[in-house]
Amino acid sequence: MSSNVLFDYEEIDVNCLETIRPMWTALNAFHTDLEPAFALRRSRRTFDLRLLEWRDVAVSGQLKIDLAIRTSDQTHVGYCVTTLSNNLDGEIDSLYVDSTVRGQGVGSELMRRSLAWLAERGARSKLIVAACGNDAAIRFYARFGFKPHTVHLREPD
C-alpha cells in the first residue's frame, strides 16, 4: 500500500472486486442522470455483469484494480480498473472518485498508477471511454494526453 497525507492507495485482486460495488453504482447513477435517454440501457448494465467481464479479462488478459482510501476514516473514496488485452491494448476501464474528495489529487494518482502499469507491460495503445456530456471527465483525461477520437451515436432506449 502506498500513501500520501490524506489518502492511501491499495491494489486489490479480482477476488476483491465486490469492494467497489457501491462506488461503481454511484458512477452508473451519475451517467444515468447525465443522459436520461439511455437510462434503460444503463440499468441493464449491472455491476454483476461488469464483474463477469472483469473476471474474464483477469483470465484472458491482465487486470489492475486500485482503491483510494481516505486515511482519516478508512473510507473507500475512489477506484480505477485498468485492463490489458493479450494484444497489449490497454484501457482505463472504470475510474471513480467520490465527489467529496474531487480536486484533491485522487483521480490523478489513480491515473498515474494505471498509466505506469500499462507502460510497464508494454501497452501498444491506451483507451478511455467517456460518456457524452461528461465534460469534466474529458478535460481531466486530456491532462494525461488523451484526445477524443470517435463519437458513437446510438438511438435512445
C-alpha positions as a Python dict, from the first residue, in 0.01 Angstrom:
ca = {
    (1, 'M'): (0, 0, 0),
    (2, 'S'): (128, 345, -86),
    (3, 'S'): (22, 658, 95),
    (4, 'N'): (17, 1034, 99),
    (5, 'V'): (-102, 1250, 387),
    (6, 'L'): (-474, 1224, 310),
    (7, 'F'): (-514, 903, 110),
    (8, 'D'): (-378, 551, 89),
    (9, 'Y'): (-374, 359, -238),
    (10, 'E'): (-406, -16, -244),
    (11, 'E'): (-406, -262, -530),
    (12, 'I'): (-661, -538, -486),
    (13, 'D'): (-708, -859, -680),
    (14, 'V'): (-1004, -976, -883),
    (15, 'N'): (-1149, -1164, -586),
    (16, 'C'): (-1200, -833, -404),
    (17, 'L'): (-1388, -657, -683),
    (18, 'E'): (-1705, -658, -473),
    (19, 'T'): (-1536, -380, -270),
    (20, 'I'): (-1600, -129, -547),
    (21, 'R'): (-1971, -211, -599),
    (22, 'P'): (-2107, 97, -411),
    (23, 'M'): (-1874, 333, -598),
    (24, 'W'): (-1947, 170, -936),
    (25, 'T'): (-2319, 200, -862),
    (26, 'A'): (-2276, 572, -784),
    (27, 'L'): (-2083, 618, -1110),
    (28, 'N'): (-2355, 439, -1307),
    (29, 'A'): (-2622, 660, -1145),
    (30, 'F'): (-2419, 969, -1237),
    (31, 'H'): (-2404, 855, -1600),
    (32, 'T'): (-2778, 782, -1598),
    (33, 'D'): (-2850, 1133, -1473),
    (34, 'L'): (-2614, 1276, -1734),
    (35, 'E'): (-2820, 1134, -2020),
    (36, 'P'): (-3163, 1003, -1912),
    (37, 'A'): (-3243, 888, -2268),
    (38, 'F'): (-3013, 592, -2206),
    (39, 'A'): (-3136, 511, -1855),
    (40, 'L'): (-3285, 176, -1957),
    (41, 'R'): (-2963, 70, -2128),
    (42, 'R'): (-2761, 170, -1820),
    (43, 'S'): (-2998, -16, -1589),
    (44, 'R'): (-2930, -334, -1787),
    (45, 'R'): (-2553, -289, -1745),
    (46, 'T'): (-2532, -409, -1390),
    (47, 'F'): (-2235, -443, -1163),
    (48, 'D'): (-2278, -821, -1171),
    (49, 'L'): (-2233, -817, -1550),
    (50, 'R'): (-1926, -593, -1518),
    (51, 'L'): (-1790, -830, -1256),
    (52, 'L'): (-1817, -1120, -1501),
    (53, 'E'): (-1648, -914, -1774),
    (54, 'W'): (-1361, -816, -1545),
    (55, 'R'): (-1317, -1174, -1425),
    (56, 'D'): (-1295, -1285, -1790),
    (57, 'V'): (-1028, -1023, -1853),
    (58, 'A'): (-835, -1144, -1550),
    (59, 'V'): (-829, -1492, -1707),
    (60, 'S'): (-760, -1392, -2069),
    (61, 'G'): (-552, -1078, -2019),
    (62, 'Q'): (-444, -864, -1728),
    (63, 'L'): (-644, -663, -1477),
    (64, 'K'): (-538, -397, -1226),
    (65, 'I'): (-771, -261, -958),
    (66, 'D'): (-662, 28, -739),
    (67, 'L'): (-853, 165, -441),
    (68, 'A'): (-818, 510, -291),
    (69, 'I'): (-881, 513, 82),
    (70, 'R'): (-921, 824, 297),
    (71, 'T'): (-667, 779, 578),
    (72, 'S'): (-870, 962, 844),
    (73, 'D'): (-1160, 715, 845),
    (74, 'Q'): (-1051, 434, 607),
    (75, 'T'): (-1341, 511, 372),
    (76, 'H'): (-1309, 398, 10),
    (77, 'V'): (-1327, 719, -194),
    (78, 'G'): (-1217, 607, -538),
    (79, 'Y'): (-1111, 324, -762),
    (80, 'C'): (-966, 257, -1102),
    (81, 'V'): (-997, -63, -1304),
    (82, 'T'): (-739, -96, -1579),
    (83, 'T'): (-726, -377, -1832),
    (84, 'L'): (-469, -504, -2078),
    (85, 'S'): (-561, -748, -2353),
    (86, 'N'): (-334, -1018, -2490),
    (87, 'N'): (-289, -785, -2792),
    (88, 'L'): (-146, -526, -2548),
    (89, 'D'): (-444, -293, -2587),
    (90, 'G'): (-480, -108, -2259),
    (91, 'E'): (-789, 58, -2122),
    (92, 'I'): (-867, 273, -1825),
    (93, 'D'): (-1187, 75, -1794),
    (94, 'S'): (-1358, 241, -1500),
    (95, 'L'): (-1250, 530, -1281),
    (96, 'Y'): (-1446, 686, -997),
    (97, 'V'): (-1367, 949, -736),
    (98, 'D'): (-1622, 1041, -470),
    (99, 'S'): (-1747, 1398, -511),
    (100, 'T'): (-1635, 1483, -155),
    (101, 'V'): (-1268, 1441, -248),
    (102, 'R'): (-1257, 1554, -611),
    (103, 'G'): (-988, 1811, -676),
    (104, 'Q'): (-758, 1663, -409),
    (105, 'G'): (-540, 1458, -645),
    (106, 'V'): (-711, 1119, -602),
    (107, 'G'): (-808, 1080, -968),
    (108, 'S'): (-465, 1198, -1083),
    (109, 'E'): (-291, 944, -861),
    (110, 'L'): (-518, 664, -981),
    (111, 'M'): (-444, 764, -1342),
    (112, 'R'): (-68, 780, -1280),
    (113, 'R'): (-72, 433, -1126),
    (114, 'S'): (-275, 289, -1414),
    (115, 'L'): (-69, 450, -1688),
    (116, 'A'): (255, 337, -1524),
    (117, 'W'): (120, -19, -1501),
    (118, 'L'): (26, -16, -1870),
    (119, 'A'): (367, 125, -1967),
    (120, 'E'): (548, -141, -1760),
    (121, 'R'): (360, -409, -1951),
    (122, 'G'): (429, -260, -2293),
    (123, 'A'): (77, -147, -2383),
    (124, 'R'): (74, -51, -2751),
    (125, 'S'): (-246, 150, -2719),
    (126, 'K'): (-442, 313, -2438),
    (127, 'L'): (-814, 385, -2445),
    (128, 'I'): (-1063, 562, -2223),
    (129, 'V'): (-1435, 574, -2296),
    (130, 'A'): (-1613, 878, -2151),
    (131, 'A'): (-1986, 938, -2159),
    (132, 'C'): (-2107, 1220, -2382),
    (133, 'G'): (-2177, 1524, -2171),
    (134, 'N'): (-1920, 1431, -1909),
    (135, 'D'): (-1709, 1732, -2000),
    (136, 'A'): (-1526, 1741, -1666),
    (137, 'A'): (-1402, 1385, -1719),
    (138, 'I'): (-1298, 1461, -2077),
    (139, 'R'): (-1097, 1765, -1958),
    (140, 'F'): (-942, 1552, -1682),
    (141, 'Y'): (-832, 1280, -1925),
    (142, 'A'): (-695, 1543, -2164),
    (143, 'R'): (-447, 1642, -1891),
    (144, 'F'): (-297, 1294, -1937),
    (145, 'G'): (-270, 1328, -2314),
    (146, 'F'): (-597, 1165, -2418),
    (147, 'K'): (-794, 1322, -2701),
    (148, 'P'): (-1137, 1248, -2849),
    (149, 'H'): (-1104, 1003, -3137),
    (150, 'T'): (-1454, 897, -3243),
    (151, 'V'): (-1809, 973, -3143),
    (152, 'H'): (-2058, 685, -3131),
    (153, 'L'): (-2421, 778, -3185),
    (154, 'R'): (-2692, 548, -3056),
    (155, 'E'): (-3070, 552, -3059),
    (156, 'P'): (-3213, 605, -2710),
    (157, 'D'): (-3387, 313, -2542),
}
